[in-house]
Amino acid sequence: MIYHYRQFNRLAKKIRKQEGLFEYNFCIALEGRLITALYRTGLVAHIFECIDIVNSGYFLINQSVIGHLNLTVRLGDLMGFSYEFKWLLYYRLLWRLLRRAILFNPPKYLFVSYSLLLAYMLRLPLEDDLVFPSSVDMFRATGYFR
């Protein structure tokens, strides 16, 4: 599990103190995490592979190795892969393309270069940018329902 219930509540309390709409800030906090941003690029097949890539030290942000799964990706951060892993990822993408098992649908807040295997966060994610938006009651999900 990436977030435990206590961590989820701690994040919700931190977001609640910020200015603006709670739901908007909460979506930004969840969609701006490293694992989510990597998965949204479409370079990686599933979320568990994202966890393995980050834990193995193959993922880079601004040319430095990142090992923390819940790190927040900021605007303008350059996300890429280590040189050793790029070839393996390239062949995995080719294999997925040949079997038509890939969809290139990154959200509008990310620029993805499939030739260089990197991504660039252009702006903060909005609710309209979510690939599978859902109407979740954020207050009930975080324990703030009264």
ChimeraX commands (.cxc) that place a marker at each C-alpha (Angstrom):
marker #1 position 0.00,0.00,0.00 radius 0.5
marker #1 position 1.39,3.42,-0.93 radius 0.5
marker #1 position -0.61,5.45,1.60 radius 0.5
marker #1 position -1.77,4.12,4.92 radius 0.5
marker #1 position -4.95,5.47,6.47 radius 0.5
marker #1 position -3.02,7.66,8.93 radius 0.5
marker #1 position -0.91,9.14,6.14 radius 0.5
marker #1 position -4.05,9.79,4.12 radius 0.5
marker #1 position -5.64,11.60,7.08 radius 0.5
marker #1 position -2.44,13.56,7.75 radius 0.5
marker #1 position -2.42,14.70,4.12 radius 0.5
marker #1 position -6.07,15.70,4.36 radius 0.5
marker #1 position -5.41,17.77,7.53 radius 0.5
marker #1 position -2.50,19.50,5.82 radius 0.5
marker #1 position -4.59,20.23,2.72 radius 0.5
marker #1 position -7.50,21.49,4.84 radius 0.5
marker #1 position -5.26,24.27,6.23 radius 0.5
marker #1 position -4.44,25.55,2.74 radius 0.5
marker #1 position -6.36,28.32,1.07 radius 0.5
marker #1 position -8.86,27.43,-1.63 radius 0.5
marker #1 position -11.28,24.61,-2.27 radius 0.5
marker #1 position -10.46,21.45,-0.32 radius 0.5
marker #1 position -11.37,19.05,-3.15 radius 0.5
marker #1 position -9.24,20.93,-5.69 radius 0.5
marker #1 position -6.18,21.03,-3.42 radius 0.5
marker #1 position -6.65,17.38,-2.47 radius 0.5
marker #1 position -6.76,16.28,-6.13 radius 0.5
marker #1 position -3.59,18.26,-6.82 radius 0.5
marker #1 position -1.86,16.64,-3.84 radius 0.5
marker #1 position -2.82,13.14,-4.99 radius 0.5
marker #1 position -2.23,13.59,-8.74 radius 0.5
marker #1 position 1.06,15.41,-8.24 radius 0.5
marker #1 position 2.70,12.50,-6.45 radius 0.5
marker #1 position 5.62,10.74,-8.11 radius 0.5
marker #1 position 3.91,7.38,-8.58 radius 0.5
marker #1 position 0.78,8.90,-10.09 radius 0.5
marker #1 position 2.70,11.19,-12.42 radius 0.5
marker #1 position 4.84,8.29,-13.65 radius 0.5
marker #1 position 1.80,6.09,-14.23 radius 0.5
marker #1 position -0.10,8.85,-16.07 radius 0.5
marker #1 position 2.69,9.18,-18.66 radius 0.5
marker #1 position 1.76,5.81,-20.17 radius 0.5
marker #1 position 5.41,4.71,-20.23 radius 0.5
marker #1 position 4.80,2.12,-17.55 radius 0.5
marker #1 position 2.18,-0.61,-17.84 radius 0.5
marker #1 position 0.75,-0.61,-14.31 radius 0.5
marker #1 position 1.08,1.13,-10.97 radius 0.5
marker #1 position 2.97,-1.73,-9.28 radius 0.5
marker #1 position 5.68,-1.51,-11.93 radius 0.5
marker #1 position 5.98,2.20,-11.09 radius 0.5
marker #1 position 6.65,1.30,-7.46 radius 0.5
marker #1 position 9.35,-1.19,-8.48 radius 0.5
marker #1 position 11.03,1.32,-10.81 radius 0.5
marker #1 position 11.21,4.02,-8.13 radius 0.5
marker #1 position 12.38,1.61,-5.43 radius 0.5
marker #1 position 15.10,0.25,-7.74 radius 0.5
marker #1 position 16.50,3.72,-8.34 radius 0.5
marker #1 position 15.82,3.81,-12.09 radius 0.5
marker #1 position 13.65,6.93,-11.97 radius 0.5
marker #1 position 15.18,10.40,-12.10 radius 0.5
marker #1 position 13.78,13.83,-11.40 radius 0.5
marker #1 position 15.98,16.67,-12.66 radius 0.5
marker #1 position 18.82,14.18,-13.25 radius 0.5
marker #1 position 18.91,12.92,-9.66 radius 0.5
marker #1 position 17.78,9.51,-8.41 radius 0.5
marker #1 position 14.59,9.58,-6.37 radius 0.5
marker #1 position 13.71,6.79,-3.97 radius 0.5
marker #1 position 10.68,8.23,-2.17 radius 0.5
marker #1 position 7.35,7.01,-3.55 radius 0.5
marker #1 position 5.12,9.83,-2.33 radius 0.5
marker #1 position 7.35,12.72,-3.38 radius 0.5
marker #1 position 5.40,15.62,-4.88 radius 0.5
marker #1 position 6.40,16.45,-8.44 radius 0.5
marker #1 position 6.54,20.21,-8.88 radius 0.5
marker #1 position 5.90,22.29,-11.96 radius 0.5
marker #1 position 8.77,22.18,-14.42 radius 0.5
marker #1 position 10.30,19.02,-12.99 radius 0.5
marker #1 position 11.92,16.86,-15.65 radius 0.5
marker #1 position 11.06,13.20,-15.07 radius 0.5
marker #1 position 13.13,10.53,-16.78 radius 0.5
marker #1 position 14.84,7.18,-16.43 radius 0.5
marker #1 position 18.43,6.12,-15.84 radius 0.5
marker #1 position 20.46,5.25,-18.91 radius 0.5
marker #1 position 20.57,1.51,-18.08 radius 0.5
marker #1 position 16.82,1.30,-17.73 radius 0.5
marker #1 position 15.96,3.32,-20.86 radius 0.5
marker #1 position 16.75,0.46,-23.20 radius 0.5
marker #1 position 14.72,-2.03,-21.21 radius 0.5
marker #1 position 11.81,0.41,-21.10 radius 0.5
marker #1 position 12.17,1.07,-24.82 radius 0.5
marker #1 position 11.90,-2.65,-25.65 radius 0.5
marker #1 position 8.97,-3.04,-23.27 radius 0.5
marker #1 position 7.18,-0.20,-25.08 radius 0.5
marker #1 position 7.90,-1.80,-28.46 radius 0.5
marker #1 position 6.54,-5.12,-27.20 radius 0.5
marker #1 position 3.39,-3.40,-25.93 radius 0.5
marker #1 position 2.98,-1.51,-29.22 radius 0.5
marker #1 position 3.26,-4.68,-31.31 radius 0.5
marker #1 position 0.52,-6.30,-29.25 radius 0.5
marker #1 position -1.56,-3.10,-29.24 radius 0.5
marker #1 position -1.50,-3.14,-25.46 radius 0.5
marker #1 position -0.74,0.55,-24.95 radius 0.5
marker #1 position -2.72,3.74,-24.97 radius 0.5
marker #1 position -1.00,7.07,-25.38 radius 0.5
marker #1 position -3.34,9.30,-23.43 radius 0.5
marker #1 position -1.31,11.39,-21.03 radius 0.5
marker #1 position -3.27,14.13,-19.28 radius 0.5
marker #1 position -3.00,17.73,-20.44 radius 0.5
marker #1 position -0.81,18.76,-17.51 radius 0.5
marker #1 position 2.05,16.48,-18.67 radius 0.5
marker #1 position 4.23,16.69,-21.76 radius 0.5
marker #1 position 5.56,13.23,-22.60 radius 0.5
marker #1 position 8.33,12.52,-25.09 radius 0.5
marker #1 position 8.13,8.89,-26.10 radius 0.5
marker #1 position 11.31,9.13,-28.16 radius 0.5
marker #1 position 13.39,10.43,-25.22 radius 0.5
marker #1 position 11.36,8.54,-22.57 radius 0.5
marker #1 position 10.87,11.55,-20.35 radius 0.5
marker #1 position 8.02,13.70,-19.12 radius 0.5
marker #1 position 7.67,17.32,-18.11 radius 0.5
marker #1 position 5.01,18.67,-15.78 radius 0.5
marker #1 position 3.56,21.74,-17.53 radius 0.5
marker #1 position 0.98,22.84,-14.99 radius 0.5
marker #1 position -0.87,21.63,-11.93 radius 0.5
marker #1 position -3.49,18.95,-12.58 radius 0.5
marker #1 position -7.14,19.92,-12.58 radius 0.5
marker #1 position -10.17,17.74,-11.94 radius 0.5
marker #1 position -10.99,17.79,-15.68 radius 0.5
marker #1 position -7.55,16.35,-16.45 radius 0.5
marker #1 position -8.07,13.14,-14.50 radius 0.5
marker #1 position -8.21,10.10,-16.74 radius 0.5
marker #1 position -10.96,8.41,-14.77 radius 0.5
marker #1 position -12.66,11.17,-12.77 radius 0.5
marker #1 position -14.94,9.99,-10.04 radius 0.5
marker #1 position -17.29,11.73,-7.70 radius 0.5
marker #1 position -15.82,10.73,-4.36 radius 0.5
marker #1 position -16.94,12.56,-1.26 radius 0.5
marker #1 position -13.51,13.76,-0.08 radius 0.5
marker #1 position -14.75,14.64,3.41 radius 0.5
marker #1 position -16.17,11.16,4.01 radius 0.5
marker #1 position -13.07,9.47,2.51 radius 0.5
marker #1 position -10.72,11.36,4.81 radius 0.5
marker #1 position -12.76,11.06,7.99 radius 0.5
marker #1 position -13.94,14.67,8.11 radius 0.5
marker #1 position -17.60,13.80,7.59 radius 0.5
marker #1 position -19.71,15.18,10.42 radius 0.5
marker link #1:1,2 radius 0.2
marker link #1:2,3 radius 0.2
marker link #1:3,4 radius 0.2
marker link #1:4,5 radius 0.2
marker link #1:5,6 radius 0.2
marker link #1:6,7 radius 0.2
marker link #1:7,8 radius 0.2
marker link #1:8,9 radius 0.2
marker link #1:9,10 radius 0.2
marker link #1:10,11 radius 0.2
marker link #1:11,12 radius 0.2
marker link #1:12,13 radius 0.2
marker link #1:13,14 radius 0.2
marker link #1:14,15 radius 0.2
marker link #1:15,16 radius 0.2
marker link #1:16,17 radius 0.2
marker link #1:17,18 radius 0.2
marker link #1:18,19 radius 0.2
marker link #1:19,20 radius 0.2
marker link #1:20,21 radius 0.2
marker link #1:21,22 radius 0.2
marker link #1:22,23 radius 0.2
marker link #1:23,24 radius 0.2
marker link #1:24,25 radius 0.2
marker link #1:25,26 radius 0.2
marker link #1:26,27 radius 0.2
marker link #1:27,28 radius 0.2
marker link #1:28,29 radius 0.2
marker link #1:29,30 radius 0.2
marker link #1:30,31 radius 0.2
marker link #1:31,32 radius 0.2
marker link #1:32,33 radius 0.2
marker link #1:33,34 radius 0.2
marker link #1:34,35 radius 0.2
marker link #1:35,36 radius 0.2
marker link #1:36,37 radius 0.2
marker link #1:37,38 radius 0.2
marker link #1:38,39 radius 0.2
marker link #1:39,40 radius 0.2
marker link #1:40,41 radius 0.2
marker link #1:41,42 radius 0.2
marker link #1:42,43 radius 0.2
marker link #1:43,44 radius 0.2
marker link #1:44,45 radius 0.2
marker link #1:45,46 radius 0.2
marker link #1:46,47 radius 0.2
marker link #1:47,48 radius 0.2
marker link #1:48,49 radius 0.2
marker link #1:49,50 radius 0.2
marker link #1:50,51 radius 0.2
marker link #1:51,52 radius 0.2
marker link #1:52,53 radius 0.2
marker link #1:53,54 radius 0.2
marker link #1:54,55 radius 0.2
marker link #1:55,56 radius 0.2
marker link #1:56,57 radius 0.2
marker link #1:57,58 radius 0.2
marker link #1:58,59 radius 0.2
marker link #1:59,60 radius 0.2
marker link #1:60,61 radius 0.2
marker link #1:61,62 radius 0.2
marker link #1:62,63 radius 0.2
marker link #1:63,64 radius 0.2
marker link #1:64,65 radius 0.2
marker link #1:65,66 radius 0.2
marker link #1:66,67 radius 0.2
marker link #1:67,68 radius 0.2
marker link #1:68,69 radius 0.2
marker link #1:69,70 radius 0.2
marker link #1:70,71 radius 0.2
marker link #1:71,72 radius 0.2
marker link #1:72,73 radius 0.2
marker link #1:73,74 radius 0.2
marker link #1:74,75 radius 0.2
marker link #1:75,76 radius 0.2
marker link #1:76,77 radius 0.2
marker link #1:77,78 radius 0.2
marker link #1:78,79 radius 0.2
marker link #1:79,80 radius 0.2
marker link #1:80,81 radius 0.2
marker link #1:81,82 radius 0.2
marker link #1:82,83 radius 0.2
marker link #1:83,84 radius 0.2
marker link #1:84,85 radius 0.2
marker link #1:85,86 radius 0.2
marker link #1:86,87 radius 0.2
marker link #1:87,88 radius 0.2
marker link #1:88,89 radius 0.2
marker link #1:89,90 radius 0.2
marker link #1:90,91 radius 0.2
marker link #1:91,92 radius 0.2
marker link #1:92,93 radius 0.2
marker link #1:93,94 radius 0.2
marker link #1:94,95 radius 0.2
marker link #1:95,96 radius 0.2
marker link #1:96,97 radius 0.2
marker link #1:97,98 radius 0.2
marker link #1:98,99 radius 0.2
marker link #1:99,100 radius 0.2
marker link #1:100,101 radius 0.2
marker link #1:101,102 radius 0.2
marker link #1:102,103 radius 0.2
marker link #1:103,104 radius 0.2
marker link #1:104,105 radius 0.2
marker link #1:105,106 radius 0.2
marker link #1:106,107 radius 0.2
marker link #1:107,108 radius 0.2
marker link #1:108,109 radius 0.2
marker link #1:109,110 radius 0.2
marker link #1:110,111 radius 0.2
marker link #1:111,112 radius 0.2
marker link #1:112,113 radius 0.2
marker link #1:113,114 radius 0.2
marker link #1:114,115 radius 0.2
marker link #1:115,116 radius 0.2
marker link #1:116,117 radius 0.2
marker link #1:117,118 radius 0.2
marker link #1:118,119 radius 0.2
marker link #1:119,120 radius 0.2
marker link #1:120,121 radius 0.2
marker link #1:121,122 radius 0.2
marker link #1:122,123 radius 0.2
marker link #1:123,124 radius 0.2
marker link #1:124,125 radius 0.2
marker link #1:125,126 radius 0.2
marker link #1:126,127 radius 0.2
marker link #1:127,128 radius 0.2
marker link #1:128,129 radius 0.2
marker link #1:129,130 radius 0.2
marker link #1:130,131 radius 0.2
marker link #1:131,132 radius 0.2
marker link #1:132,133 radius 0.2
marker link #1:133,134 radius 0.2
marker link #1:134,135 radius 0.2
marker link #1:135,136 radius 0.2
marker link #1:136,137 radius 0.2
marker link #1:137,138 radius 0.2
marker link #1:138,139 radius 0.2
marker link #1:139,140 radius 0.2
marker link #1:140,141 radius 0.2
marker link #1:141,142 radius 0.2
marker link #1:142,143 radius 0.2
marker link #1:143,144 radius 0.2
marker link #1:144,145 radius 0.2
marker link #1:145,146 radius 0.2
view
